[in-house]
Amino acid sequence: MRSTSGATVAVASAATFLVLVAFTTPLATLPATAAALGSGPEGQAWILSSMSIGLGVALLSSGAVADDLGRRRALVLGSAVLVAASVVCAVSPTTAVLVAGRIGAGVGGAALIAAGLGLIGHAFPAGTPEARRAGGIWGAALGGGIAVGPLLATGAQQLAGWSAAYWLEALLAVVLGVVARVLLDESRAERPRPVDVPGVVLLAAGVGVLLTGLVEARGGPTRPLVIALVVGGLALLALWLWIEHRRPAPMIDPELFRSPPFLAATLGALATGAGIIATTSFLLTVMERGLGTGAVIAAVVLLAWSATGVVTSLLARRLPAHWSGRTQLAVGLVVVAVGQVLLLGATPGDSPWRYVPGLLVAGVTSGVVNAALGREAVASVPPGRAAMGSGANNTARYVGSAIGTTVVAIVATRPGLPAGPAGLLQGFDAAVVVATVFSLLGAVAVFACRPRRGGVPTPEQADSGDGLRSARRDPGPPQAAVP
């Protein structure tokens, strides 16, 4: 065998790191990009949200396909798609072309994340100390990409303009694809299933239409177009679930949504996206336009959250073994909510450093949550479906992010606020309250996903303390949640 477990963790984590670097690039370069392409407010909203659409559309599908056709193959193909999409972004003459490139980058990034975490799930048995360590490293890579992305994009922009970051991402994606092809062995499910084409098409259509409606909602949430898109997206997703229930080999077993372990991981990811990720995504804009902070300083301030999360992701494996994944997720989201509350109260003229205490508090447990989500995403699904579990979990994260970011943007810029920085800061305070509620609701929902009582615990159940890994050991139908 060419690959070692260390190489698997390194390549999978590097893939996730690169995707998050690409994801955060517009957060730091948006003013220069908008000026160069003549992007108005609606165009800027699409630039910020377009990669989320690509990720949301393709994560679950690419994870299911990777399990059946090969996880290394999916990762290499994802790298190639990211290369092509980044080049399109770099040479974009218009906002529409850049948005198309960003959607393509999301599709490529989806394959990288889902296949990478699937490779980790295949290499490390669930419930082992090695799996905890690998999950911590993967979570650190997630936070590291968020931390480095804005700084890297800002530095590249100052050296060679707004498009330089996209050329750099294309180069890094080439290196990643070559390294993965050389170092990694192929892995796939022991009993591959035929690709669920209707499921893939319907899921992509449903998520894509829903997320398009959420992006359009920033220009007015009650417009007929927005309502039609949101309702149409939900209808397509309902049709997808109905069809998946009736297919002999669905891309994801609908019964998993009745499994407490799977639900806990999915709801935790959804709340993370709608809560702290949505908050910090808009915070850069607030610091620049509300407090007059430069892009570099704003990115450095954000490190108080993202860099702290990197450290705590790496240390999460040292938490007591009896602290279950469900407990880590629920308590982590509560502490994240405390950090969000500490962000309230800024006024024009304040220093951006006043956000550091809240970001530090949120960052301490964001790292623990990221590590737990990476671990439980693959531990809460049947054997051989690790990439599918990763895809489902990260789909929830990015759909949550799209929902939360839309709500935050609408609340922070709603009509009736005072003009100028004071109005933006006042609106942001209200938006943070809403995002904090998302975090707290997520904590309650995760805690409510209690494991089934009774029965003899598996070794993983005993290790986790609450049976969050039971679905990994038992490939049969998941048990229904106890009310």
N, C-alpha and C positions, 0 to 999 in steps of 0.2 A: 504493500500500500504506500502511496506517495504521501498522503496527508496524515498529519497527527492531530490529536484533539486540540493542541495549541494552535496549529495552523487554521483549523476550522473556526475556532473562536476569533482569531485575529482577522481572518478574511470576512466573516459574517459581521463582526463589529465594525470593521472598516467600511463595509457596504452601508450599514445603517448610518454611520457617521457621515458619509458622503451624501446620502439622501437628505439628511437634516441640514447639512451645509447648503445644498441646493434649495431646500424648502425655505430657508431663512434669508436667502440672498436679497429678495426685493424689500425686505423689512428695512435694510440699511441703504439701498440704492434707489428707492422709489422716487424721491424728489428729482434726482438727476435723470433717471429713466423717463419719468413723465415729461420733463422739460425737453428731452431729446426727441421723444416720439409724439409730443403734443397730446398726451393722455389727459382727458378730463377726469372729474371725480368718478364717473362710472367706469371708465377705463382703468383707473388706478385700483378700484375695488376688484376688478377682474384680474389684474396683474397679481394682486396679493392672494387671491383665492383660487386661481386656476390650477395650481399644482395640487391643491387639496382635492379638486374634482378628479384629476387623474389618479391620485392615490385611492380615493374612495371608490372609484369605479373598478379598479383593477386589483386591489389587495386580496380580497377573498378569492376571486377567480384565479389569480396567479398562484396563490398558495395551494389551492386544490389541484391545479394543473401540475405544479412543481412536485407534489407528492407522487403523482402518477407517471409523469414523463421524465422526472429527474430534477433534483434540486440544484445541482451544480449547473446543469444546462440552463435552468431558469435564471440563475444568478448571472451567468455569462450573457445570456440574451438580454437581460435587464440592463446590464452595463452597456451593451451596444445601443439599446434604445435611448438610454440616458446620454450617451455620446452624441447621437444624432439630434436629439431634442435640444441639448445645450448649444450645439452649433447653430440650430435654427434661432434660438434665443439671441445668440451673440450677433447674428447678421440681420436681425429683425428690422425692417424699415418702418413698420407700423405697430400699433398696439395690438391689433388683431393677430398678427403673425407671432408676436411675443407670447400672447395668451395661448395660442395653439402650441407653441413650443413648450410652454410651461405645463400644459395638460399632458403632452407627450412625456415630459420629464417625470410627471407623477406616475404615469403608467410604467416607465422603466424603474422608477424608485420603488413601486409596489412589488415588483418581482424581486428586487434586491432585498427588501426587508423581509418579505414572506419566506423566500428561499433561504436567506441567511439564518433566520431564526429556526427554520425547519432543519437546517444542517446541524445546528446546535442541539436541537431536540433529539435528533437521530444519534448524535455522538455521545450524549450524556443522559443516562437513565434518570427519569424523574425521581425526585426525592433524595438524591445523593448529594453529598457535600460538593462534588464537582459540578453538579447542575446548578447549585446555589451560586457557586463562584462564577460560572459561565454566565448566568443570568445577571449577576452584578456587573460584569464587564460589558455585557451588551447594553444594560441600562446606562452605564457610564458613557458608552459611545453615543447613545441617544442624546444625553445631556451635553456631551462634548460637541456634537454637531451644532446644537442650538447655541452653545457658547461661542464657538469659533466662527460659525457662519457669518454673522453680521460684521465681525472684525475683519475677516478675510475679504468679504465683499467690499467693505469700506476701503481697506488698504489697496485692493486691486483697482477700485474706481479712481482713487487719487493718483495712482500710477499711470493708468491707461484708459480711463473712462468707464462708463457704466457697464459696457459689454465685456470687460476684461474678466470679471468673475465667471461668466459663462464659458469663456475659453478655458479657464483654469479647471472648471468642473468637468469639461469634456476630456481634458488631458488626464485628470485623476480617474475618470471612469474607464479610460483605455487601460491605464495601469491596473486598475482593479480587475477588469475582465481577464487580462493576460495572467495575472497572478492566480486568480481563481482557477483558470483552465490548467495551469501548470501544477499547482500545489494540491488541489482538492480531488478526492475520489468522488465518483458519482454515488448518489444514494436515492432510493425511491421506496415507495410502499412495497411490502412483500407481496401484496395482492393488488396490483394496479387495476384501476377501473377505467372504463371508457370515459372520455371527456364529456361532461354534461353540457352540451352545446346550448340547449334551451335555457338551462340555469345560468350559464355564463352571460348569455345575451340579455336575458330579462333582468338579472341583477345589475349589470352594467348600465342598462337603460334606466332602471328605477333610481339607482343612486345618482347617476348623472343628471337626470331631470330634476330630482329633488335638490341636489346641490346647486344647480343652475338657478332654481327658484330662490334659494337662500341668498345667493350672490345678488340677484336682481332685487331682492327685498331691501337692500341698502338704499335703493333709490325710492323707496316707498313700499312698505309691506302690505298695503291694502290694494294695490293695483291689480286689475283683472289678470294680467299676465303672470304675476307672482302667484296669485291664488291658483291659477290653472296649472302652473308648473309644480307647485308643492303637492296639490291634490293628485295630479297625474303621476308624480314620482311615487307617492304613497300607494296609489292604486297598482302601479307596476310591481312594487315590492310585495304587495299582498298577493298578486297573481303569481309572483315567483315562489312565495312560500307555499301557495296552494299546489303548484306544479311539483315542487320539491317533495311534498308529502306523498306524491303519487308516482314518483320515478323510482325504479328499482336500484339505481346507483346515483343518488343525488350528490351534488358537489359538497353539500354540508347536510348532515342528518338533522332535519327540523326538530327531532326529539332532544337534541342538545340544548335547545332553548328552554327545556324543562329541567335541565341539570343544574343544581345549585353551584357546583364548581365552575362550570362554563359561564353561567349567568354572573357570578361574582366577578370573574375576570373581565367579562364584556362590559358590565355596568361600570366597573372601576375605570376602564379605558375611556368610556363615553364621558364620564364625569371629569376625568383629567383633561380631555380635549375641550369640553364646554366650560371648564372652570379656569384653571391656572394657565393653560396654554392660550386660551382666548384673551385672558387678562394681560399676559406679558406680550402677546402679539400686538396689542393696541398701545401698550405702554411706551414703546419707542416713539410712536407718533405723538403721544401726549407730552413726552419729554422734549421733543424737538419743536412742536408747535405751541404747546402750552407753557413751557418753561424756558424756551429759547435755547435749548441745549444742542450742541453740535452732535453730529451723527456718531463720531468716535466715542465721545464721552457717554452718550446714551447707551451705546453697545457695551462699554466697560461697566456701567452701572448694572446692566442686565446680567453681567457675570455673577453678581451676588446671588442670583437664583440659579442660573444654569451651571456655573462652576461648582457651587455648593452641592448641587444635585449629582455631579460627576463623582465627587468624593464620597458622598453617602451611598451611591450605588455600589461603589467598590467595597464599602464597609458593611453593606447590608447582609452579606453572608455570615458576619459575625454575630448577628442577632440570635437570641436563644432559639434553639430548634423547635421549642414548643410554641413559639409565636407563629401561628399559622399564616398562610398567605392571605386568607380572608381578613384576619385581624390587622396585618400590616397594611392592607389596602384601606380598610375602614378608618383606622387611627391616622394613617398618613393623610387621607383626604381631609380629616378634621383639622389637623395641624396646618395643612395647606390653606384651609379656610381662614385660620387665625392670621396667617401671613397676609392673605388678601385684605383682611380688615385693616391691617396696619398700613396699607397703601392709601387709605382714605385721608382727605383733609388738605391736600396741597393747594396752594394759592399762587397767583402770579408773583414772580420774584423769588420763590423758593428755590433752593438748590436741588438739583436732581438726586443728590446723595441722600435726601430725606427718604427716598424709597428703599434704601439699602436694608434697614432693619426688617421690613416686611418681606423683601425678597429673600433675605437670609433664612427667615423662619420657614417660608414656603419651600425654599430649596432643600432644607434639611430632610424633609420627608418626601419631596418630589423624587429624589434619588431612590429612596426606599420603594416608593410606588412604582417607578420605572422598572427597577430590578424585579419586583414581585410580578408585575404584568408580563414581562418577558418570560419569566419562569412558568407562570401559571397558564399563559397562552398555549403552551405546548403540553403542559401536564394535565390539562382539563379535557383533552380530547383523546379518542382511542389511539392505540399504537399505530404508527405508520401515517398518521394524519397531522404531523407536527407543523408543516408549512401551512396547511389549511387553518389550524388553530391560530397560528401567527397572523395569517391574513384576516381572519375574522376579528381578532382582537384589535389589530391596527386599523381595520376599517371602522370599528367603533370609535377609536381615538380620533381619526380624521373627520369622520362625520360629526362627532361631538365638537371638534375644533371649528368646523364650518358653521355649525349651529351657534356655538358660543360667540365666535367672532362676529357673526352677523348681528346677533342680539346686542353685543357690546357696542358695535359701531352705530347701530340704530339708536340705542339709548343715549350714547355719548354725544351724538350730533343731532338729536331730535329738535324739531322746531320749538320756539319759545324760550330757548336758553339765551343768556346774554351773549352779545357778539364778542369775538376775540378770544384770547387765552382764558379769561375767567370763565366764559361759557363752556369751553372745552373741558376745563378741569372740573367744573361743577357736573357736567354730563358724565365725565369719567367716573366720578364718585358714585353716581347712581348705577352706572354700568358695572362697577366692581361689586356693588351689593348684589346685583342679579347674578353675576358670575360666582360669587361666594355661596349663594343659595344653591347653584348647580353642584358645587363641591360638597356641600353638606347633604344634599339629597342623594348624591352618589354614595357618600359614606353610609347613610341610613340603608340604602338599597343593598349595598354590599354586605353589611352586617346582617340584613334580613335573609340573605341566601344561606341559611343554616343547612349543614349536611343532614342527610337522612339519619334518623336515630335508629339504633339497634344494629344487630349484625356484628360480625367479627371484623375489626379493622385490618386493612392491608398494611404491609410495612410502610408504604408511603403515607397512609392515613395516620399511622402512629407517629411518623416523623413530622408531619405537618401539623398535627394537633386537631384538625377539624375535617379531614377527609377531602381537602380541596383537590387532591390528586387521584381520587378514586376512579375517575373516568379514564385516566391514563392506564390503570391496571386492568380495568374491566372493559373490553371492547364491545360488550353487549349494550342493550338499550339503557341510556342513563335513567336514573331514578328521578321521579318528580320531586319538586321542592315541597318541604313540609310547611303548611301555612303557619 
